[in-house]
Structures are given as C-alpha cells and as structure tokens.
Amino acid sequence: MERLYARYDVESPVPLAQVAETIAGEQSCGTFMRLPGETDTLRERAGARVEEIVETGSSPAPSLPCRIPGSVFRRGELLLSWPVDNFGTSLTNALATVAGNLFELAEVSALRLLDVTFPESFARAYAGPAFGVAGTRRLAGVHDRPMIGTIIKPSVGLSPNETAAVVDELVADGIDFIKDDELQADGPNCPFEARVDAVMRVVNGHAQRTGRKAMVAFNITGEIDEMKRRADHVVAAGGTCVMVSLHSVGLAGLGAIRRHASLPLHCHRNGWGLFSRSPDIGISYEAWQKFWRIAGADHLHVNGLANKFSESDASVMASARSVGAPLFGPQAPFSCLPVFSSGQTAAQVEPTYRTLGTPDFLYCAGGGIMGHPLGVAGGVASLRQAAEAAMAGIAIDEHARSHPELAAALALFKDKR
C-alpha cells in the first residue's frame, strides 16, 4: 500500500511520543477518545503511522500560547505517514491531511510542516507544469541567460491605455517578461479585457517589427469560470502567459485552470508570510511548493536576495533550488521556473546566479528598472549587463567600468550589495 510521508518540527508540554500519537490519530481515524468503530483492523488499515521521533531540545516556556501547562516543552522532529487509500490521489485532501487541524491541538506549543514526500501515484494523476523552464524560454525567445522581467508600476491606478504605454516603453527597451501586479485584476478603472487588448496591441506590434515577442503575465485570478474566460481572452489576443494568486484560487482553482489554459501559469505566492514568518508554526517552502508544482505551476515566486521583506538570503536560495529539484525522478521531474522578485536590482544578479548555479531563472525588478537614473532603457540594460558579467565570471565592478548603465545601477543601489 502506498503511503504519503510528512516531516514536522514540533514542540509540546507532553512527551513527544504522546504528541506524535495524538497528531497521527487526529489526522487519520482517531479522535480525543477511542470509539467502538475504531477497531484494531481499521486502525491498521487507515491509521497514520509514527515513523520516527528525534528530540532536538527543550524550553521552560512555550513558543506559542499553549493551553496545557508544563515546566518543560520538548522540541523535536516527527515523521508521520498515511495510507494513500485514505484520500486517494487528491492534492486538496492530502493537504487537509498533512496540514489540517493538527496546528491547533492543545498538546502542541509549536508545529511546522517541514517536508512532504508524495508517492508515484500522484505523478500519474497530475500532469504537473505544462511549460516549466523549457516551454517558457521557447515562448519568450530567451535561451542562454536569465530572463529579465518587471512588474507594471504603479501597481494599480493606471487605465488600460496608460498600462499599454508603460508596456510599450518596456518592450521597446528590450524587456523579456512583464507581469501584472497581484493587486491588479479586473476593476472598473482598468477592466481586464480592455487591458489585455491595449497591451497586446503594443506587444504584437513590436513582435511584428522585431520578430521577438515579450511575455506578459496577465492576472486572471478570480472565480474558476472567470479565470477560464480570461485565459481564453489572452490566447485570442496573442498572449503567451497568465498569472494567478495561489492562495486566492487554491489548489482546486489552479488545477482547473491548468487543465483549461494552453499557456504558462505564472504563480504568485502573495500571502506567503502567513505560513513562513514564524519558525514555530506554518509550512516550509520546501513542502508548500510541491503541492503547487504537482497542481501545474510553471513559474513560482521565491522572493530575492537583499529583499524588502523579512526572509533571509539563505531561505530564498533554498526555495529557488527546491522548485527545480526533481519531484518524482527524471521521468517526472515536475520542475518549474523560479522567479526572483522584491527589491531586486542589478546589484543582486551576480550572487543570485552564482548561488543558484544555473541561468534558469526569471529575475523581476520593478524599482530596479523603473527607478534607474538613465530611465527604463538603462534599467533593463543594467540587468542584462549584470547577467553577462556573472555568466562570464567577470567581476561586476570591472564590467561596470565599460558599461555606464550597470555603473549607474551599482552606484544607486549600493545598499543592496
């Protein structure tokens, strides 16, 4: 019988073996007391199993509010497993199993889901990313370097024609990828279809003149029927990408649009801080991103080095590596494109490339392009030049001596180095 495995970091005022059994019961066939129908045979067939317990430390006080008093709060890692027959190859129900009511159990004073291992049956049940790195590169026409992207700014407030004017300048200056901000959807000031039509007139016009089409990720986030209509409209207008906010549409929503849309899915993780900000509760990115890759995400945001948020550089790079790691082996890698964003400039390109060890990433800079002293063209050029230096192994300061756009960016964004 196939099993799904989940690893947790847990803290409890009761012995770790006891809290492990409590979690296992709560998330499978048990409850707070043994019921007549919960026979030994049923528990053997449907019960979660405690596979491993490793105590890592203790504290005299709970990390989170805890109803059960104690003088010692033990910390450790638990490995639990469930028979897949409990929920089948259902991502939504697998998530309810490994990340459901266990976070609020009275016996828990800290709990974080660290990782999930899916059995091969999920690879057969889901197609995963339809485009990933290779398909995205093909559509964007960028094959031998990091993709350079940006976000429409101001985030909201622009009309469709004003949005198209921003896009016109960006495309003329050589940008590879443009995305809607996650706050821009289908408001009366900038209706979705009017925005798509205005933007794609610009993009298609440049493509006809140059032979190269910039990729634009239009935010289709909404109800499932709305997302399908919007995706169809993007296709009809000649677009090559759509965007969804993952926490808004959920796993079922992403799966539905993956089955419907014939375009790469650019997946934004806004709201991620709810799961990641505290080390004492939530879900690690390593575990979280696996659900979305299986559901069909082609691009996944991973924050960026020296970002404007609270995430450490080490965490950012671990996240970026995780989305490219094979999920079910070489036959079904389910790999997707990591997207760096949040306060990114030319100054962070080289360490991003060096640490990741591959040019297979999308590097999105808003202010790093729009706020460049030499304008949008200077911002785009500075990022390209930083990538050139990184891939050639040339020190960025040396490269900047003969590239004024890069020099200007490094001078302005020196706090990012």
ROSE-77303 format. One record per residue (C-alpha): x, y, z; residue in one letter. Coordinates in Angstrom, 3 decimals, always signed. Example, Ala and Ser with C-alpha at 12.3 -4.5 7.8 and 13.67 -1.06 7.14 Angstrom:
BEGIN
<<+12.300; -4.500; +7.800>; "A">;
<<+13.670; -1.060; +7.140>; "S">;
***
This chain:
BEGIN
<<+0.000; +0.000; +0.000>; "M">;
<<+1.387; +3.408; -0.989>; "E">;
<<+1.960; +5.916; +1.786>; "R">;
<<+2.414; +9.678; +1.937>; "L">;
<<+5.083; +10.961; +4.356>; "Y">;
<<+5.285; +14.280; +6.201>; "A">;
<<+8.015; +15.615; +8.464>; "R">;
<<+7.299; +18.155; +11.206>; "Y">;
<<+9.115; +20.298; +13.716>; "D">;
<<+7.058; +20.092; +16.913>; "V">;
<<+7.142; +21.403; +20.475>; "E">;
<<+4.911; +20.092; +23.262>; "S">;
<<+4.424; +20.060; +27.035>; "P">;
<<+3.735; +16.317; +26.808>; "V">;
<<+6.275; +13.667; +25.745>; "P">;
<<+6.984; +13.726; +22.031>; "L">;
<<+5.802; +10.146; +21.584>; "A">;
<<+2.459; +11.136; +23.059>; "Q">;
<<+2.008; +14.248; +20.891>; "V">;
<<+3.037; +12.232; +17.822>; "A">;
<<+0.310; +9.664; +18.501>; "E">;
<<-2.182; +12.476; +19.122>; "T">;
<<-1.396; +14.066; +15.761>; "I">;
<<-1.484; +10.720; +13.996>; "A">;
<<-4.893; +9.921; +15.455>; "G">;
<<-6.374; +13.369; +14.838>; "E">;
<<-5.275; +13.333; +11.205>; "Q">;
<<-6.496; +9.840; +10.401>; "S">;
<<-9.052; +7.553; +12.043>; "C">;
<<-8.875; +8.678; +15.688>; "G">;
<<-10.259; +11.426; +17.884>; "T">;
<<-9.902; +12.503; +21.533>; "F">;
<<-11.187; +9.084; +22.740>; "M">;
<<-11.266; +5.532; +21.424>; "R">;
<<-14.597; +4.879; +19.728>; "L">;
<<-16.251; +1.468; +19.232>; "P">;
<<-15.898; +1.621; +15.451>; "G">;
<<-12.159; +2.239; +15.620>; "E">;
<<-11.157; -1.398; +15.658>; "T">;
<<-7.578; -2.629; +15.550>; "D">;
<<-8.204; -3.799; +11.999>; "T">;
<<-9.446; -0.376; +10.929>; "L">;
<<-6.522; +1.362; +12.634>; "R">;
<<-4.075; -0.924; +10.880>; "E">;
<<-5.704; -0.171; +7.538>; "R">;
<<-6.397; +3.577; +7.861>; "A">;
<<-4.396; +4.924; +10.766>; "G">;
<<-1.466; +7.304; +10.393>; "A">;
<<+1.826; +5.813; +11.489>; "R">;
<<+4.574; +7.406; +13.565>; "V">;
<<+7.734; +6.530; +11.624>; "E">;
<<+10.378; +8.464; +13.545>; "E">;
<<+10.835; +10.787; +16.529>; "I">;
<<+14.032; +12.781; +17.079>; "V">;
<<+14.179; +15.061; +20.121>; "E">;
<<+16.194; +18.213; +19.384>; "T">;
<<+15.871; +20.336; +22.525>; "G">;
<<+13.619; +21.756; +25.196>; "S">;
<<+12.485; +25.044; +26.703>; "S">;
<<+10.959; +26.108; +30.053>; "P">;
<<+8.293; +28.154; +28.237>; "A">;
<<+6.063; +27.506; +25.213>; "P">;
<<+6.929; +29.122; +21.905>; "S">;
<<+3.231; +29.728; +21.173>; "L">;
<<+0.295; +30.091; +23.563>; "P">;
<<-0.490; +26.643; +24.933>; "C">;
<<-3.494; +25.615; +26.991>; "R">;
<<-1.702; +22.718; +28.671>; "I">;
<<+0.711; +23.898; +31.386>; "P">;
<<+4.172; +22.444; +31.727>; "G">;
<<+7.643; +23.078; +33.108>; "S">;
<<+9.403; +21.503; +30.131>; "V">;
<<+8.407; +21.964; +26.480>; "F">;
<<+10.198; +19.344; +24.401>; "R">;
<<+11.140; +20.069; +20.788>; "R">;
<<+11.791; +17.544; +18.057>; "G">;
<<+11.135; +16.271; +14.553>; "E">;
<<+8.384; +13.790; +13.750>; "L">;
<<+7.996; +11.718; +10.620>; "L">;
<<+4.441; +10.500; +10.061>; "L">;
<<+2.912; +8.544; +7.187>; "S">;
<<-0.587; +7.876; +5.893>; "W">;
<<-2.004; +5.230; +3.573>; "P">;
<<-2.887; +6.918; +0.292>; "V">;
<<-6.132; +4.941; +0.305>; "D">;
<<-7.367; +7.384; +2.983>; "N">;
<<-7.600; +10.271; +0.493>; "F">;
<<-6.609; +8.914; -2.915>; "G">;
<<-4.504; +10.951; -5.320>; "T">;
<<-6.209; +14.174; -4.252>; "S">;
<<-3.955; +17.151; -3.570>; "L">;
<<-6.678; +19.064; -1.770>; "T">;
<<-7.362; +16.207; +0.627>; "N">;
<<-3.681; +15.381; +1.033>; "A">;
<<-3.204; +18.979; +2.164>; "L">;
<<-6.082; +18.671; +4.638>; "A">;
<<-4.383; +15.549; +5.994>; "T">;
<<-0.841; +16.840; +6.484>; "V">;
<<-1.715; +20.483; +7.265>; "A">;
<<-5.165; +20.450; +8.854>; "G">;
<<-6.381; +20.592; +12.463>; "N">;
<<-3.046; +19.440; +13.895>; "L">;
<<-1.787; +23.051; +14.147>; "F">;
<<-4.376; +23.882; +16.789>; "E">;
<<-4.149; +20.806; +19.002>; "L">;
<<-3.944; +21.627; +22.703>; "A">;
<<-0.872; +19.396; +23.064>; "E">;
<<+1.082; +21.493; +20.549>; "V">;
<<+3.051; +24.622; +21.529>; "S">;
<<+4.818; +24.846; +18.143>; "A">;
<<+4.322; +22.933; +14.912>; "L">;
<<+5.723; +23.428; +11.439>; "R">;
<<+5.367; +21.204; +8.378>; "L">;
<<+8.903; +20.742; +7.042>; "L">;
<<+8.503; +18.434; +4.068>; "D">;
<<+6.135; +16.097; +2.260>; "V">;
<<+7.025; +13.039; +0.178>; "T">;
<<+4.399; +12.132; -2.409>; "F">;
<<+4.171; +8.602; -3.806>; "P">;
<<+4.431; +7.882; -7.531>; "E">;
<<+0.657; +7.641; -7.922>; "S">;
<<+0.443; +11.450; -7.742>; "F">;
<<+2.764; +11.722; -10.756>; "A">;
<<+0.321; +9.554; -12.685>; "R">;
<<-2.720; +11.506; -11.510>; "A">;
<<-1.408; +15.015; -12.272>; "Y">;
<<+0.371; +16.360; -15.343>; "A">;
<<+2.375; +18.947; -13.362>; "G">;
<<+3.872; +22.007; -15.091>; "P">;
<<+2.927; +22.092; -18.776>; "A">;
<<+5.688; +24.525; -19.781>; "F">;
<<+8.238; +24.925; -16.987>; "G">;
<<+11.664; +26.295; -17.890>; "V">;
<<+11.974; +24.963; -21.449>; "A">;
<<+8.485; +25.946; -22.577>; "G">;
<<+8.758; +29.403; -21.057>; "T">;
<<+12.120; +30.021; -22.735>; "R">;
<<+10.713; +28.893; -26.076>; "R">;
<<+7.748; +31.266; -25.918>; "L">;
<<+9.840; +34.195; -24.671>; "A">;
<<+12.693; +33.556; -27.099>; "G">;
<<+15.337; +33.645; -24.361>; "V">;
<<+17.592; +30.600; -24.301>; "H">;
<<+21.075; +31.269; -22.942>; "D">;
<<+20.763; +33.623; -19.990>; "R">;
<<+18.458; +34.541; -17.088>; "P">;
<<+15.153; +36.064; -18.189>; "M">;
<<+14.781; +39.739; -17.245>; "I">;
<<+11.340; +40.786; -16.084>; "G">;
<<+9.445; +43.553; -14.380>; "T">;
<<+6.108; +44.438; -12.796>; "I">;
<<+3.724; +47.110; -14.031>; "I">;
<<+4.145; +50.120; -11.758>; "K">;
<<+2.214; +51.885; -10.311>; "P">;
<<+0.630; +48.619; -9.192>; "S">;
<<-2.926; +49.921; -9.532>; "V">;
<<-4.479; +53.157; -10.732>; "G">;
<<-3.433; +53.087; -14.375>; "L">;
<<-6.044; +52.851; -17.126>; "S">;
<<-5.702; +50.229; -19.888>; "P">;
<<-4.132; +52.776; -22.248>; "N">;
<<-1.776; +54.046; -19.539>; "E">;
<<-0.776; +50.450; -18.811>; "T">;
<<-0.128; +49.868; -22.502>; "A">;
<<+2.078; +52.965; -22.619>; "A">;
<<+4.253; +51.576; -19.829>; "V">;
<<+4.446; +48.237; -21.637>; "V">;
<<+5.341; +49.986; -24.889>; "D">;
<<+8.394; +51.594; -23.301>; "E">;
<<+9.476; +48.387; -21.583>; "L">;
<<+9.198; +46.264; -24.713>; "V">;
<<+10.970; +48.878; -26.822>; "A">;
<<+13.835; +48.805; -24.325>; "D">;
<<+14.289; +45.045; -24.554>; "G">;
<<+12.431; +43.535; -21.565>; "I">;
<<+11.774; +39.776; -21.719>; "D">;
<<+8.853; +39.470; -19.316>; "F">;
<<+6.217; +41.769; -17.807>; "I">;
<<+3.612; +40.887; -15.206>; "K">;
<<+0.559; +42.486; -13.717>; "D">;
<<+0.881; +43.288; -10.055>; "D">;
<<-1.139; +40.853; -7.952>; "E">;
<<-3.361; +43.776; -6.889>; "L">;
<<-4.365; +44.476; -10.497>; "Q">;
<<-7.228; +42.249; -11.569>; "A">;
<<-10.482; +43.409; -13.186>; "D">;
<<-11.529; +46.647; -11.520>; "G">;
<<-13.690; +49.284; -13.233>; "P">;
<<-10.700; +51.626; -13.590>; "N">;
<<-8.742; +49.001; -15.551>; "C">;
<<-11.041; +46.255; -16.882>; "P">;
<<-9.269; +43.008; -17.662>; "F">;
<<-10.268; +42.588; -21.299>; "E">;
<<-9.618; +46.232; -22.158>; "A">;
<<-6.186; +45.998; -20.513>; "R">;
<<-5.286; +42.799; -22.372>; "V">;
<<-6.402; +44.274; -25.695>; "D">;
<<-4.477; +47.526; -25.206>; "A">;
<<-1.310; +45.785; -24.008>; "V">;
<<-1.300; +43.080; -26.680>; "M">;
<<-1.732; +45.643; -29.468>; "R">;
<<+1.575; +47.078; -28.280>; "V">;
<<+3.292; +43.717; -27.775>; "V">;
<<+2.094; +42.283; -31.079>; "N">;
<<+3.147; +45.436; -32.904>; "G">;
<<+6.678; +45.180; -31.545>; "H">;
<<+6.768; +41.467; -32.379>; "A">;
<<+5.804; +42.134; -35.988>; "Q">;
<<+8.598; +44.699; -36.327>; "R">;
<<+11.339; +42.828; -34.449>; "T">;
<<+10.401; +39.147; -34.628>; "G">;
<<+10.558; +38.879; -30.836>; "R">;
<<+7.511; +38.838; -28.526>; "K">;
<<+7.828; +39.834; -24.877>; "A">;
<<+5.946; +37.573; -22.477>; "M">;
<<+3.214; +39.308; -20.458>; "V">;
<<+1.593; +37.551; -17.486>; "A">;
<<-1.957; +38.883; -17.155>; "F">;
<<-3.536; +38.386; -13.734>; "N">;
<<-6.590; +36.195; -14.303>; "I">;
<<-7.223; +35.496; -10.579>; "T">;
<<-10.941; +35.117; -9.910>; "G">;
<<-13.702; +32.525; -9.819>; "E">;
<<-12.938; +29.427; -11.891>; "I">;
<<-15.316; +30.324; -14.728>; "D">;
<<-13.903; +33.874; -14.775>; "E">;
<<-10.341; +32.565; -14.943>; "M">;
<<-11.180; +30.310; -17.870>; "K">;
<<-12.819; +33.155; -19.807>; "R">;
<<-9.893; +35.445; -19.076>; "R">;
<<-7.325; +32.851; -20.130>; "A">;
<<-9.228; +32.333; -23.379>; "D">;
<<-9.217; +36.076; -23.991>; "H">;
<<-5.443; +36.243; -23.504>; "V">;
<<-4.963; +33.419; -26.013>; "V">;
<<-7.245; +35.111; -28.536>; "A">;
<<-5.291; +38.364; -28.166>; "A">;
<<-1.991; +36.571; -28.851>; "G">;
<<-0.764; +36.498; -25.253>; "G">;
<<+1.712; +33.936; -24.003>; "T">;
<<+1.228; +33.805; -20.207>; "C">;
<<-1.352; +34.170; -17.448>; "V">;
<<-0.900; +34.761; -13.732>; "M">;
<<-2.769; +33.549; -10.661>; "V">;
<<-2.512; +34.313; -6.955>; "S">;
<<-2.168; +30.854; -5.426>; "L">;
<<-3.639; +31.487; -2.002>; "H">;
<<-6.661; +33.165; -3.587>; "S">;
<<-7.516; +30.450; -6.116>; "V">;
<<-6.416; +27.396; -4.086>; "G">;
<<-5.219; +24.026; -5.317>; "L">;
<<-8.513; +23.169; -6.967>; "A">;
<<-8.558; +26.512; -8.781>; "G">;
<<-5.011; +26.092; -10.035>; "L">;
<<-5.732; +22.551; -11.173>; "G">;
<<-8.823; +23.688; -13.057>; "A">;
<<-7.004; +26.453; -14.924>; "I">;
<<-4.061; +24.144; -15.636>; "R">;
<<-6.390; +21.693; -17.347>; "R">;
<<-8.050; +24.510; -19.301>; "H">;
<<-5.351; +27.009; -20.227>; "A">;
<<-2.841; +26.427; -23.009>; "S">;
<<-0.382; +28.973; -21.586>; "L">;
<<+2.301; +29.015; -18.866>; "P">;
<<+0.937; +29.671; -15.391>; "L">;
<<+2.861; +32.380; -13.549>; "H">;
<<+2.065; +31.674; -9.907>; "C">;
<<+2.324; +34.373; -7.272>; "H">;
<<+2.641; +33.444; -3.621>; "R">;
<<+1.234; +36.656; -2.057>; "N">;
<<+0.180; +35.848; +1.492>; "G">;
<<+3.152; +33.546; +1.946>; "W">;
<<+4.200; +35.331; +5.151>; "G">;
<<+1.267; +33.723; +6.941>; "L">;
<<+2.991; +30.358; +6.535>; "F">;
<<+6.634; +31.390; +6.737>; "S">;
<<+7.136; +34.343; +9.099>; "R">;
<<+7.279; +32.335; +12.326>; "S">;
<<+9.660; +29.416; +12.874>; "P">;
<<+7.127; +27.984; +15.322>; "D">;
<<+4.106; +27.473; +13.077>; "I">;
<<+3.288; +27.178; +9.407>; "G">;
<<+4.619; +25.380; +6.359>; "I">;
<<+8.104; +25.376; +4.896>; "S">;
<<+8.541; +26.419; +1.280>; "Y">;
<<+10.034; +23.012; +0.505>; "E">;
<<+6.753; +21.355; +1.428>; "A">;
<<+4.421; +24.061; +0.117>; "W">;
<<+5.883; +24.322; -3.374>; "Q">;
<<+5.481; +20.605; -4.039>; "K">;
<<+1.695; +20.881; -3.894>; "F">;
<<+1.675; +23.712; -6.433>; "W">;
<<+4.129; +22.054; -8.808>; "R">;
<<+2.027; +18.910; -8.869>; "I">;
<<-1.078; +21.051; -9.483>; "A">;
<<+0.603; +22.616; -12.521>; "G">;
<<+2.541; +25.783; -11.635>; "A">;
<<+5.063; +26.730; -14.346>; "D">;
<<+6.618; +29.692; -12.506>; "H">;
<<+6.875; +30.073; -8.720>; "L">;
<<+7.962; +33.164; -6.805>; "H">;
<<+10.799; +32.678; -4.325>; "V">;
<<+11.478; +36.272; -3.149>; "N">;
<<+15.009; +37.610; -3.795>; "G">;
<<+18.383; +38.359; -2.240>; "L">;
<<+18.543; +41.507; -0.084>; "A">;
<<+14.775; +41.730; -0.479>; "N">;
<<+12.355; +44.222; +1.077>; "K">;
<<+10.706; +41.548; +3.204>; "F">;
<<+11.845; +39.555; +6.234>; "S">;
<<+13.137; +36.414; +4.505>; "E">;
<<+16.839; +35.592; +4.759>; "S">;
<<+19.058; +35.134; +1.728>; "D">;
<<+19.702; +31.501; +2.689>; "A">;
<<+15.970; +30.797; +2.765>; "S">;
<<+15.445; +32.494; -0.610>; "V">;
<<+18.090; +30.400; -2.320>; "M">;
<<+16.899; +27.179; -0.709>; "A">;
<<+13.425; +27.956; -2.080>; "S">;
<<+14.803; +28.640; -5.556>; "A">;
<<+16.700; +25.357; -5.600>; "R">;
<<+13.660; +23.442; -4.372>; "S">;
<<+11.401; +24.342; -7.323>; "V">;
<<+13.922; +22.905; -9.778>; "G">;
<<+14.623; +19.724; -7.846>; "A">;
<<+13.113; +16.592; -9.462>; "P">;
<<+9.912; +15.662; -7.685>; "L">;
<<+9.324; +12.145; -8.969>; "F">;
<<+12.702; +11.415; -10.518>; "G">;
<<+13.977; +12.004; -14.066>; "P">;
<<+10.866; +10.550; -15.687>; "Q">;
<<+8.570; +13.083; -13.963>; "A">;
<<+10.684; +15.961; -12.626>; "P">;
<<+7.761; +18.434; -12.418>; "F">;
<<+10.371; +21.227; -12.363>; "S">;
<<+9.308; +24.856; -12.723>; "C">;
<<+10.937; +28.257; -13.177>; "L">;
<<+11.997; +30.122; -10.008>; "P">;
<<+11.005; +33.795; -10.030>; "V">;
<<+13.152; +36.245; -8.063>; "F">;
<<+11.440; +39.493; -7.112>; "S">;
<<+11.068; +42.033; -4.268>; "S">;
<<+13.561; +44.878; -4.267>; "G">;
<<+15.747; +43.328; -6.956>; "Q">;
<<+18.349; +45.372; -8.842>; "T">;
<<+21.457; +44.809; -10.931>; "A">;
<<+23.444; +44.527; -7.696>; "A">;
<<+21.900; +41.149; -6.758>; "Q">;
<<+22.121; +39.427; -10.148>; "V">;
<<+25.640; +38.005; -9.758>; "E">;
<<+25.163; +36.442; -6.301>; "P">;
<<+21.805; +35.068; -7.437>; "T">;
<<+23.376; +33.353; -10.442>; "Y">;
<<+26.436; +32.183; -8.523>; "R">;
<<+24.463; +30.702; -5.640>; "T">;
<<+21.789; +29.061; -7.795>; "L">;
<<+24.403; +27.715; -10.213>; "G">;
<<+22.226; +27.987; -13.328>; "T">;
<<+20.794; +30.739; -15.565>; "P">;
<<+17.391; +29.056; -15.480>; "D">;
<<+15.536; +31.713; -13.547>; "F">;
<<+13.320; +34.756; -14.070>; "L">;
<<+14.654; +37.930; -12.462>; "Y">;
<<+11.934; +40.549; -11.885>; "C">;
<<+12.869; +44.103; -10.922>; "A">;
<<+10.331; +46.894; -10.525>; "G">;
<<+12.137; +49.843; -8.991>; "G">;
<<+15.429; +48.361; -10.171>; "G">;
<<+14.269; +49.125; -13.731>; "I">;
<<+11.757; +51.955; -13.384>; "M">;
<<+13.917; +53.854; -10.896>; "G">;
<<+17.193; +53.635; -12.830>; "H">;
<<+18.919; +57.036; -13.255>; "P">;
<<+19.104; +56.513; -17.032>; "L">;
<<+15.459; +55.539; -17.328>; "G">;
<<+13.787; +52.254; -18.232>; "V">;
<<+16.283; +51.519; -21.002>; "A">;
<<+19.127; +51.960; -18.544>; "G">;
<<+17.424; +49.711; -16.009>; "G">;
<<+16.882; +46.869; -18.471>; "V">;
<<+20.416; +47.223; -19.836>; "A">;
<<+21.937; +47.211; -16.357>; "S">;
<<+20.304; +43.878; -15.543>; "L">;
<<+21.409; +42.339; -18.835>; "R">;
<<+24.950; +43.591; -18.239>; "Q">;
<<+24.996; +42.204; -14.698>; "A">;
<<+23.884; +38.818; -16.037>; "A">;
<<+26.556; +38.918; -18.763>; "E">;
<<+29.258; +39.590; -16.189>; "A">;
<<+28.002; +36.873; -13.865>; "A">;
<<+27.889; +34.209; -16.568>; "M">;
<<+31.303; +35.196; -17.945>; "A">;
<<+32.884; +35.188; -14.492>; "G">;
<<+33.818; +38.887; -14.744>; "I">;
<<+33.842; +40.943; -11.556>; "A">;
<<+30.810; +43.207; -11.672>; "I">;
<<+32.772; +46.351; -10.792>; "D">;
<<+35.193; +45.639; -13.609>; "E">;
<<+32.333; +45.137; -16.061>; "H">;
<<+30.735; +48.375; -14.877>; "A">;
<<+33.770; +50.401; -15.951>; "R">;
<<+32.814; +49.924; -19.592>; "S">;
<<+29.042; +49.760; -19.096>; "H">;
<<+27.561; +53.048; -17.807>; "P">;
<<+24.093; +51.602; -17.204>; "E">;
<<+25.495; +48.978; -14.854>; "L">;
<<+27.745; +51.541; -13.173>; "A">;
<<+24.789; +53.842; -12.527>; "A">;
<<+22.745; +50.995; -11.055>; "A">;
<<+25.533; +49.879; -8.730>; "L">;
<<+26.016; +53.455; -7.521>; "A">;
<<+22.285; +53.942; -6.843>; "L">;
<<+21.650; +50.531; -5.294>; "F">;
<<+24.855; +50.193; -3.284>; "K">;
<<+22.818; +49.240; -0.203>; "D">;
<<+21.836; +46.005; -1.985>; "K">;
<<+25.425; +44.790; -2.355>; "R">;
***
